[in-house]
Amino acid sequence: MAKHTYDGMQNAYDKLIVDVATNKKINIPQLKQAIVPMVDSVIRNPDALILLTRLKSIDAYAYLHAMSCAVLAVAMGRHIGLPKTMLQELALGAALFDIGRARINHELLTRPRRLSDDEMVEVRKHVDYAVEMVKRNGHISASAVHMIETHHERHDGSGYPEGLKGEEIPLFGRIAGIVDCYDAITTTRPHAKPVSPDEAIRLLYQWRDIDFQGAIIEQFIQVIGIYPVGTIVQLSDGRVGIVVAQHLEARLRPVVMVLMESDKQLLDDYYEFDMRKHTSGHNGQALSISHSLSPGSYGIDPAEYFI
């Protein structure tokens, strides 16, 4: 069900991109229709769709970044108690806040190096382009438009385009900034390798009350966990597996699907292991997650086990 919902939203977004590329009026109502079941799915079980955001293709980064941000934003909104109507607005704003990048030279966006100051000026125009496109359409709330306008503003005023600070940035914009940053730094991009989910959380926490509001960062960590579903982890006794479920009250002790024992040989019959219920490892010592591993470690592709 989660995969079907995610694919439906992606298909609607793909059509939106075609509209932009052919200078047609973008079909926001069609995207809204696809967002409704996505929001319902996140309300029921946020982990299922968050998992799919971890399995995105590197080649389709620009497309799937939008979908991932929408899912993460809704999961965040659900966590802080926003009503369903606001969750739908949050999802729409997140799905559209980078739509203006479709008007930026593709070669500029895919350069395998950090951009120069002049190049960054050009890339930053994507915010104005996006706002122009959605306002011309008219099928979007003021809250979603403000989210698009402010997703690159930063808590200390160092962001763009207006240099807003703190509470001057609307709630939707503050959420957008965090999910945009988290998804970007945990994904392979032309100019940067991804960091692990736990390293991304460490960085976000380091940036609290500088780039992002501290209270929002802490709530986001509660939503995503230190080791999100889909993360490959190594346990302290040497076993290797994939996080398949979270415990809200015990984020450091998720349910892990064990794929390898300590000898690092893939098991024919892998099994689920609930770390909250089992506190000792095979070596008899206290059990914990030692560290996360990059996708592809030991030949493990998480997508093979979920899709």
C-alpha positions as CSV (number, residue, x, y, z in Angstrom):
1,M,0.0,0.0,0.0
2,A,2.8,2.5,0.9
3,K,4.7,1.7,-2.3
4,H,1.5,2.2,-4.4
5,T,0.8,5.5,-2.7
6,Y,4.4,6.7,-3.2
7,D,4.4,5.7,-6.8
8,G,1.1,7.5,-7.4
9,M,2.5,10.7,-6.0
10,Q,5.7,10.3,-8.0
11,N,3.8,9.9,-11.2
12,A,1.8,13.0,-10.6
13,Y,5.0,14.9,-9.9
14,D,6.6,13.6,-13.1
15,K,3.7,15.0,-15.1
16,L,4.1,18.3,-13.3
17,I,7.8,18.4,-14.4
18,V,6.8,17.7,-18.0
19,D,4.4,20.7,-17.8
20,V,7.2,22.9,-16.6
21,A,9.5,21.7,-19.3
22,T,7.0,22.4,-22.0
23,N,5.9,25.7,-20.6
24,K,2.4,24.5,-19.8
25,K,0.4,25.6,-16.8
26,I,1.3,23.2,-14.0
27,N,-1.4,20.8,-12.8
28,I,-1.5,21.4,-9.1
29,P,-5.0,19.8,-8.6
30,Q,-3.7,16.5,-10.0
31,L,-0.8,16.6,-7.5
32,K,-3.2,17.4,-4.7
33,Q,-5.2,14.3,-5.5
34,A,-2.1,12.1,-5.2
35,I,-1.1,13.8,-1.9
36,V,-4.4,12.9,-0.1
37,P,-3.6,9.1,0.1
38,M,0.0,9.8,1.0
39,V,-1.0,11.9,4.0
40,D,-3.5,9.2,5.0
41,S,-0.7,6.6,4.8
42,V,1.7,8.7,6.9
43,I,-1.0,9.2,9.5
44,R,-1.5,5.4,9.7
45,N,2.2,4.4,9.6
46,P,4.9,7.0,9.0
47,D,7.7,4.4,9.1
48,A,6.5,2.7,5.9
49,L,6.7,5.7,3.7
50,I,9.9,7.0,5.4
51,L,11.4,3.7,4.4
52,L,10.7,4.4,0.8
53,T,12.4,7.7,1.0
54,R,15.6,5.8,1.9
55,L,15.4,3.6,-1.2
56,K,15.4,6.3,-3.9
57,S,17.5,6.1,-7.0
58,I,20.6,8.3,-7.3
59,D,19.7,9.1,-10.9
60,A,16.3,10.4,-10.0
61,Y,17.5,12.6,-7.2
62,A,15.7,15.8,-8.3
63,Y,12.4,14.1,-8.6
64,L,12.5,11.9,-5.6
65,H,14.0,14.6,-3.3
66,A,10.6,16.3,-3.7
67,M,8.7,13.2,-2.8
68,S,11.0,12.4,0.2
69,C,10.6,16.0,1.5
70,A,6.9,15.8,1.3
71,V,6.8,12.5,3.3
72,L,9.2,13.8,5.9
73,A,7.3,17.1,6.3
74,V,4.0,15.3,6.8
75,A,5.6,12.9,9.3
76,M,6.9,15.9,11.2
77,G,3.5,17.7,11.0
78,R,1.8,14.6,12.2
79,H,4.2,14.3,15.2
80,I,3.5,17.9,16.3
81,G,-0.3,17.4,16.0
82,L,-1.2,19.4,12.9
83,P,-4.7,18.6,11.5
84,K,-5.1,16.7,8.3
85,T,-5.9,19.7,6.2
86,M,-2.7,21.4,7.2
87,L,-0.7,18.2,6.6
88,Q,-2.0,18.2,3.0
89,E,-0.9,21.8,2.6
90,L,2.5,20.9,4.1
91,A,2.9,18.0,1.7
92,L,2.0,20.2,-1.3
93,G,4.4,22.9,-0.3
94,A,7.2,20.4,0.2
95,A,6.6,18.7,-3.1
96,L,6.7,22.1,-4.9
97,F,9.4,24.1,-3.2
98,D,12.1,23.0,-5.6
99,I,9.9,23.1,-8.8
100,G,11.7,26.2,-9.9
101,R,14.9,24.2,-10.3
102,A,13.4,22.9,-13.6
103,R,14.1,26.4,-15.0
104,I,17.7,26.3,-14.0
105,N,20.3,25.0,-16.5
106,H,20.6,21.3,-15.9
107,E,24.3,21.3,-16.4
108,L,24.7,23.9,-13.7
109,L,22.7,21.8,-11.2
110,T,24.7,18.6,-11.9
111,R,28.3,20.0,-11.8
112,P,30.5,17.7,-9.6
113,R,31.9,20.5,-7.6
114,R,30.8,23.4,-5.3
115,L,29.4,26.2,-7.3
116,S,30.9,29.7,-7.6
117,D,29.3,32.7,-6.1
118,D,27.9,33.8,-9.5
119,E,26.6,30.3,-10.1
120,M,24.9,30.2,-6.7
121,V,23.1,33.5,-7.5
122,E,21.6,31.8,-10.6
123,V,20.6,28.6,-8.7
124,R,19.0,30.7,-5.9
125,K,16.6,32.1,-8.5
126,H,14.7,28.7,-8.2
127,V,12.8,30.1,-5.3
128,D,11.4,33.0,-7.2
129,Y,10.7,30.8,-10.2
130,A,8.7,28.4,-8.0
131,V,6.7,31.1,-6.4
132,E,5.9,32.6,-9.7
133,M,4.7,29.3,-11.1
134,V,2.4,28.3,-8.2
135,K,0.9,31.7,-7.8
136,R,0.1,31.8,-11.5
137,N,-1.7,28.5,-11.1
138,G,-3.9,29.6,-8.1
139,H,-4.7,26.2,-6.7
140,I,-2.5,26.5,-3.6
141,S,-2.9,28.0,-0.1
142,A,-1.0,31.0,1.2
143,S,0.7,28.7,3.8
144,A,2.1,26.5,1.1
145,V,3.3,29.5,-0.9
146,H,5.0,30.9,2.1
147,M,6.6,27.5,2.7
148,I,8.1,27.7,-0.9
149,E,9.2,31.3,-0.3
150,T,11.0,30.5,2.9
151,H,12.4,27.0,2.7
152,H,16.0,28.4,2.3
153,E,15.7,31.0,5.1
154,R,17.7,30.2,8.2
155,H,17.2,30.7,11.9
156,D,20.2,33.1,12.3
157,G,19.2,35.2,9.3
158,S,21.9,33.8,7.0
159,G,19.4,32.3,4.5
160,Y,17.8,33.6,1.4
161,P,16.0,35.3,-0.3
162,E,14.9,37.7,2.5
163,G,17.3,36.9,5.3
164,L,14.5,36.2,7.7
165,K,15.3,35.3,11.3
166,G,13.7,33.0,14.0
167,E,10.0,33.4,14.3
168,E,9.9,35.6,11.2
169,I,10.1,32.3,9.3
170,P,6.7,30.6,9.2
171,L,6.3,27.1,10.8
172,F,6.0,25.5,7.4
173,G,9.2,27.2,6.2
174,R,11.1,26.0,9.3
175,I,9.9,22.5,8.7
176,A,10.8,22.7,5.0
177,G,14.3,23.9,5.7
178,I,15.0,20.9,8.0
179,V,13.6,18.2,5.8
180,D,15.2,19.7,2.7
181,C,18.6,19.7,4.4
182,Y,18.3,16.2,6.0
183,D,17.2,14.5,2.7
184,A,19.9,16.3,0.7
185,I,22.8,15.5,2.9
186,T,21.8,11.8,3.2
187,T,21.6,11.4,-0.5
188,T,24.3,11.1,-3.2
189,R,24.4,14.4,-5.1
190,P,26.6,15.4,-8.0
191,H,28.9,17.5,-5.8
192,A,28.8,15.6,-2.5
193,K,28.7,12.1,-1.1
194,P,25.9,11.3,1.4
195,V,26.4,11.1,5.2
196,S,24.9,8.3,7.2
197,P,21.5,9.0,8.9
198,D,23.1,9.1,12.4
199,E,25.8,11.5,11.2
200,A,23.0,13.7,9.6
201,I,21.2,13.8,12.9
202,R,24.4,14.8,14.7
203,L,25.0,17.6,12.2
204,L,21.4,18.9,12.5
205,Y,21.8,18.9,16.3
206,Q,25.0,20.8,15.9
207,W,23.2,23.4,13.7
208,R,20.3,23.9,16.1
209,D,19.6,27.6,16.9
210,I,22.0,28.5,14.1
211,D,20.6,27.3,10.8
212,F,17.4,25.8,12.3
213,Q,15.2,26.4,15.4
214,G,16.4,24.1,18.2
215,A,12.9,23.0,19.2
216,I,12.0,21.9,15.7
217,I,15.3,20.0,15.3
218,E,14.5,18.1,18.5
219,Q,11.0,17.2,17.3
220,F,12.4,16.1,13.9
221,I,14.9,13.8,15.7
222,Q,11.9,12.2,17.5
223,V,10.2,11.6,14.2
224,I,13.1,10.2,12.2
225,G,15.1,8.4,14.9
226,I,18.8,8.1,15.0
227,Y,18.6,5.1,12.7
228,P,15.6,5.5,10.3
229,V,13.9,2.4,8.8
230,G,16.0,1.2,5.9
231,T,19.3,2.0,7.5
232,I,22.0,-0.8,7.4
233,V,23.5,-1.2,10.9
234,Q,26.1,-3.3,12.6
235,L,25.3,-4.5,16.1
236,S,27.9,-4.5,18.9
237,D,28.2,-8.3,18.6
238,G,29.1,-8.1,14.9
239,R,25.8,-9.0,13.3
240,V,24.6,-6.9,10.4
241,G,21.1,-6.0,9.4
242,I,18.5,-3.4,8.3
243,V,16.3,-1.4,10.6
244,V,12.7,-2.3,9.8
245,A,10.7,-0.7,12.6
246,Q,11.1,1.9,15.3
247,H,10.0,2.2,18.9
248,L,9.0,5.8,19.6
249,E,10.1,5.5,23.2
250,A,13.3,3.6,22.5
251,R,14.8,5.0,19.2
252,L,18.2,3.5,19.9
253,R,16.7,0.0,20.1
254,P,14.8,-0.6,16.9
255,V,13.7,-3.8,15.3
256,V,16.5,-5.1,13.0
257,M,16.2,-7.6,10.2
258,V,19.5,-9.6,10.7
259,L,21.1,-10.5,7.4
260,M,24.5,-11.6,8.6
261,E,25.9,-13.1,11.7
262,S,29.3,-11.9,13.1
263,D,31.1,-13.9,10.4
264,K,29.7,-11.5,7.8
265,Q,28.2,-14.2,5.6
266,L,24.7,-13.6,4.2
267,L,22.1,-15.8,5.8
268,D,19.8,-17.9,3.8
269,D,17.1,-17.4,6.4
270,Y,17.3,-13.8,7.8
271,Y,15.3,-13.0,10.8
272,E,13.8,-10.0,12.8
273,F,15.4,-9.1,16.1
274,D,13.8,-6.6,18.5
275,M,16.5,-4.8,20.3
276,R,14.1,-3.5,22.9
277,K,13.3,-7.1,24.0
278,H,16.8,-8.5,23.7
279,T,19.5,-6.5,25.6
280,S,22.4,-9.0,25.3
281,G,24.2,-10.1,22.1
282,H,25.5,-13.5,21.0
283,N,28.7,-12.8,23.0
284,G,26.7,-12.3,26.2
285,Q,27.6,-8.7,26.5
286,A,25.3,-5.7,26.5
287,L,23.9,-5.2,23.0
288,S,23.7,-1.9,21.1
289,I,24.0,-0.6,17.6
290,S,27.7,-0.1,16.9
291,H,27.4,2.1,13.8
292,S,25.4,2.5,10.6
293,L,26.7,1.4,7.3
294,S,26.4,2.9,3.8
295,P,24.0,1.3,1.3
296,G,25.9,-1.4,-0.6
297,S,28.0,-2.4,2.4
298,Y,28.7,-6.2,2.3
299,G,26.8,-6.2,-0.9
300,I,23.5,-5.4,0.9
301,D,20.9,-3.4,-1.1
302,P,18.0,-2.5,1.2
303,A,15.7,-2.2,-1.8
304,E,16.0,-5.9,-2.5
305,Y,14.3,-6.7,0.9
306,F,11.5,-4.2,0.7
307,I,10.5,-3.7,-2.9
